[in-house]
Amino acid sequence: MVEGVAQIGRILDEPNADTSCLPVYLLSEFARRHVTVALSGDGADELFGGYMRYETVVGLQEQIRRGERAVMGWTPGSAYFANKISVVPLSQLTELCANPPVGFMDRFGALEERINNSPLPLLHRLRACDVGSYLPGAVLAKVDRMSMQHALFQQ
């Protein structure tokens, strides 16, 4: 299994913090012994709102709306990215990374603004954010790269 961890870094070819890379790699290896095409459940959480982070942000917004909680300067976008997606608040990223990639902070700012200002219900906004960024950038890339190492096609 340790060999698989080292191999995963070479396979990904770019940073990816998805914790299920190794399980998907091993499962793909096992599945390929029996089939050449498999269906993956990756993406279902984004489609059906299955992440606890969705429930947390939506629940907090409801508590604030009902006056049960008061959080100074709170916005759903900042709450979603603060400890649900990013390891540190986005406002601190420039302190940690002296020279973040060009457009990096603008991209996050645009996603945050879309969450804050869209007329859609909050759950839909959070899911749409993940479908447009997290899903293709991390989840689907992980499944594609891990399964293709074993010539297993994911549908």
NORNOR-V155619 format. One line per field, one symbol per residue. burial: + if it has 24 or more other C-alpha atoms within 12 Angstrom, else -. Layout:
burial = ???
//
This chain:
burial = -------+--++---+-+--++-++++++-+------+---++--+--+---+++-++-++-------------+++++++---+----+-----------------+--++-+++-----++++++++++--++--+++++++++++++-+-+-
//
